[in-house]
Amino acid sequence: MTEREIAERLQARILVSTGAQTDGFYAGDFISRVISKAPENSCWLTIMSNVNVAGAAVMGDIRIIVLCEGVEPDPALTEKCRQNDIALLRTDLDTFTACKKL
């Protein structure tokens, strides 16, 4: 699924576009779990919005991050996503509803 298809399903705004595609999904907010459990080349749904999210995405080979519940990203997160070629999206949906739609 492409970042654009994800954005359409979640009525999400694309904050950083990379043309990314994903093979799987992971939802969670504990960084150590995300790094160890998220599938490679996945899309991560979270409510965390600080720069550490980009670091975890790099370590876990995550290509797309979706911020749920209307969370706005820290400017440092947006910049790190750009630098590391990670798509960043934002939706007003809660994580559970977003997962169901995907």
N, C-alpha and C positions, 0 to 999 in steps of 0.2 A: 504494500500500500504506500502511496506517495504522501509527502507532507501536505500536498494540496487536497488529496482525498480525505486525509485525516481532518484538515481544517474544515472542509465542507461538512463532514459528518458531525463534527463537534461545534459547528458555528464558531470556529476559533479564528483569531487574528494571527497571521504569521508575522512574527517580530523579526526573525532572522530566517531568510530563505536560502537553502543550499541545493534544492532539487533532490533532497534525500528520499530514499525509499527504505521501508522497514520489512523485516521478515517476522517480527514478533513484538510483543508488548509486555511491559512490566509496570505495575503500580505499587508505589511504596515511598516511604519517607525516611527510612533508616539507610544512610549512605552505605554502610558496610554490607547490608543485605542487597542493596541494588547492585553494587560492584560484583558481588559474588553470585547473584542469582539471575540478573537480567540476561536474556539471551543476547548473543552477539548481533550487532546490526539491528537493535531494537528501538522501540519508541517507549519512553519512560514518562509516566503520568505521575505528577507530584504536586504538592502545595509549597514545597521549599523553593525559595527564590534567590538565594545568595550565591556568590561566586563558586562555592564548593560544589554546587550542582554540576557545573561545567567540568570540574576536575573529576568527579565521579563518572560522568558520561565518557570522558576520555579513557579512564581506566577500565570501564566496563564495555567499551566499544559500542556505545549508544549513539545513534545517529540523529534522533529526534527527541526533544524534550517538550512535553505539554504541561504548562502550568495551569492547574485547575482552580476552581472557586474564585475566579476573577483576580487571582494573585498577580501583582505587577512585579516584574523582575528587577532586581538590583541592577543598576547600570553596568556594574562590573561583570555580572552574569551575561548580559547581552553582548558585551564586548568579547568576553572569552568564548562565547558560542561562535561569534564571527571568526575569531582567530583560529578556532579549532574545527571549522566547517561542520558545526552542529546546528540543525534547524531548531528554532525556538518558537513555540506557539503558546497562545493564551486563550483559555475558554472560561466562560462564566459557570459552566457545568461543574457539579461536584464530581469527585473522582469516580464514585460508583456509577453514576449516570454516564459519564464519559466512557468508562469501560464497557458498559452495556451497548452503547452506540457503535463502538468499534468491533 
